[in-house]
Amino acid sequence: TGGNMEISKQDWLLYRKKIGEWQEAYMEKLLLEYAELLRKESLASERFWELDKRIKNDKRSRDVVIEVRKQNVVYDLVAMILDGIIAFDDLEDFSDDLKDAVRFMVVQRS
């Protein structure tokens, strides 16, 4: 079991459908965090540069910019679960093989 498993066509199509939804939800969460940062009572320059730093870091996050490749699906799902972007429940429509591979790798890494 592991990331090198060959995923089914059905899992691949489902992943490609869901990844956009998951990224949108994650970016929505980021925007709420930015809005909170902007409402802080501190100097405008401090908030500006803190926001700038956050956006630069977040733009490099694999959860914002993801290279959608079939051989990376298991690794990407594991990373999204460990980063709190999605939960195991979000995988309910995927095959048992895929869920088992992801669950195995998450347990190994936590």
Salt bridges, closest charged atoms under 4 A:
GLU6 OE2 - LYS70 NZ 3.74
GLU21 OE2 - LYS17 NZ 3.58
GLU33 OE2 - LYS29 NZ 3.12
GLU33 OE1 - ARG54 NH2 2.64
GLU50 OE1 - LYS40 NZ 3.27
ASP52 OD2 - LYS56 NZ 3.09
ASP58 OD2 - ARG54 NH2 3.26
GLU67 OE2 - ARG69 NH1 3.58
ASP76 OD1 - ARG62 NH2 2.90
ASP93 OD2 - LYS18 NZ 3.91
ASP96 OD1 - LYS99 NZ 3.53
ASP100 OD1 - ARG103 NH1 3.54
